[in-house]
Amino acid sequence: MKKIIVIVAIIMTSISCGNAQKKEFSKDALKGKLTDTESKEVTFKEILKKHKGKTVVIEFWASWCSDCVKAMPKVKEMQANNPNVVYIFISLDKAFDKWKAGIEKHELAGEHYWVNDEKGMKGTFGKSVDLDWIPRYMIINKKGQIELYRAIETDFEKINATLKTLE
């Protein structure tokens, strides 16, 4: 019986550690190259550095993603309720023109970047930020630390509660 309890404890510990929220980005993530709307390459680190001292919400999305589109009204509501927050949208669209058309179609206000990697979530940058689902949201505090590492479209209560603590 003691062996079973120990095994269960080990399994539960490894599961809970695997789902832990990260507090900082890996070096690979920071070196990740993204493309802006003017076709200029920029590193993820440069994007984060540009907004140090501000609360930042990052959304990973794609114009073809039905869950992303369904979540947009909640994103727009979040933006209206938190106007002093910087909103960064990082797209996993397969093509630059589809991405730009998606920004216009959905009238997304914020900064926009594109993951120019045909492997998308399974590409170098996607792996470096543990992308396994979109839409995916992250919140960075004014000190540049990760407050919320992994949230999805069903987590808006958690996202909004986290933003409230950072006002």
C-alpha positions in Angstrom: 0.0 0.0 0.0 2.9 2.4 0.8 4.3 1.8 -2.6 1.1 2.8 -4.3 0.8 6.0 -2.3 4.4 6.9 -3.2 3.8 6.2 -6.9 0.6 8.3 -6.9 2.4 11.2 -5.1 5.2 11.1 -7.7 2.7 11.1 -10.5 0.7 14.0 -9.0 3.8 16.0 -8.4 5.1 15.6 -12.0 1.7 16.5 -13.4 1.4 19.7 -11.3 5.0 20.7 -12.1 4.4 20.2 -15.8 1.4 22.6 -15.7 3.3 25.2 -13.6 3.2 28.8 -14.9 6.6 30.0 -16.1 7.9 33.3 -14.8 10.4 34.1 -17.5 11.0 33.3 -21.2 13.7 30.9 -22.3 16.7 32.2 -24.3 15.3 30.5 -27.4 12.0 32.3 -27.0 13.7 35.7 -26.6 15.8 35.1 -29.7 12.7 34.1 -31.7 12.3 36.2 -34.9 8.9 37.6 -35.8 7.8 39.7 -38.7 6.0 43.0 -38.3 3.3 44.4 -40.6 6.0 46.3 -42.5 7.8 43.0 -43.3 10.6 43.9 -40.8 12.1 41.1 -38.7 12.2 41.7 -35.0 13.1 39.5 -32.0 10.6 38.6 -29.3 13.1 40.1 -26.8 13.0 43.5 -28.7 9.2 43.5 -28.6 9.1 42.8 -24.8 11.9 45.4 -24.1 9.9 48.0 -26.1 7.0 47.6 -23.5 8.9 47.3 -20.3 7.2 49.3 -17.6 3.8 48.4 -19.1 1.4 45.6 -18.6 1.2 43.5 -21.8 -1.3 40.9 -23.0 0.0 38.6 -25.8 -2.4 36.6 -27.9 -1.3 33.9 -30.2 -3.9 33.4 -32.9 -4.5 32.8 -36.6 -7.2 34.2 -39.0 -8.2 30.6 -39.9 -8.7 29.6 -36.2 -12.4 29.4 -35.4 -11.8 29.4 -31.6 -9.7 32.6 -32.1 -12.5 34.3 -34.0 -15.1 33.2 -31.4 -12.9 34.7 -28.6 -12.5 38.1 -30.3 -15.5 39.8 -28.7 -14.1 38.9 -25.3 -10.7 40.2 -26.3 -12.3 43.5 -27.5 -14.2 43.7 -24.2 -10.9 43.1 -22.3 -9.3 45.9 -24.3 -12.2 48.3 -23.5 -12.0 47.5 -19.8 -8.2 47.7 -19.7 -7.2 50.6 -22.0 -3.8 51.1 -20.4 -2.6 47.6 -21.3 -0.5 46.9 -24.4 -2.0 44.3 -26.7 0.3 42.2 -28.9 -1.1 39.8 -31.4 1.2 37.1 -32.7 -0.2 35.2 -35.7 0.4 31.7 -36.8 -1.2 32.2 -40.2 0.6 30.3 -43.0 0.8 33.4 -45.4 1.7 37.0 -44.8 -1.2 38.3 -46.9 -3.8 36.1 -45.1 -2.5 37.4 -41.8 -2.8 41.0 -42.9 -6.3 40.4 -44.3 -7.3 38.8 -41.0 -6.1 41.8 -39.0 -8.3 44.1 -41.1 -11.3 41.8 -41.3 -11.4 41.3 -37.5 -10.4 44.9 -36.8 -7.8 44.0 -34.2 -6.4 47.0 -32.4 -2.8 46.5 -31.0 0.6 45.5 -32.3 0.8 42.7 -34.8 3.6 40.2 -35.5 3.7 37.1 -37.6 5.5 33.8 -36.9 7.1 33.3 -40.3 7.6 29.5 -39.8 5.7 27.0 -41.9 5.7 24.6 -38.9 3.6 27.1 -36.9 3.1 25.9 -33.3 5.5 23.0 -33.9 8.2 25.4 -35.3 11.2 26.8 -33.3 9.4 29.8 -31.8 6.1 27.9 -31.1 8.0 25.3 -29.2 10.1 27.9 -27.3 6.9 29.3 -25.8 5.2 25.9 -25.4 2.4 26.6 -27.9 0.0 23.7 -28.0 -3.3 25.6 -28.7 -4.6 28.8 -30.1 -5.9 31.2 -29.1 -3.3 31.4 -26.3 -2.9 34.3 -24.0 0.0 35.5 -21.8 0.2 38.4 -19.4 3.5 40.3 -18.7 3.7 42.6 -15.8 5.3 46.1 -15.7 8.6 44.6 -14.5 8.7 42.4 -17.6 7.9 39.2 -15.7 5.3 36.6 -16.8 2.2 36.9 -14.6 0.2 34.4 -16.7 2.0 32.0 -19.0 -0.8 29.8 -20.4 -4.4 30.8 -20.8 -6.8 29.8 -23.5 -10.2 31.1 -24.7 -12.0 29.5 -21.8 -9.9 31.3 -19.3 -11.1 34.9 -19.6 -12.1 35.0 -15.9 -8.6 34.1 -15.0 -7.1 36.6 -17.6 -9.3 39.5 -16.4 -8.7 38.7 -12.7 -4.9 38.7 -13.4 -5.2 42.1 -15.1 -7.1 43.5 -12.2 -4.2 42.6 -9.8 -1.8 44.5 -12.1 -3.7 47.9 -12.2 
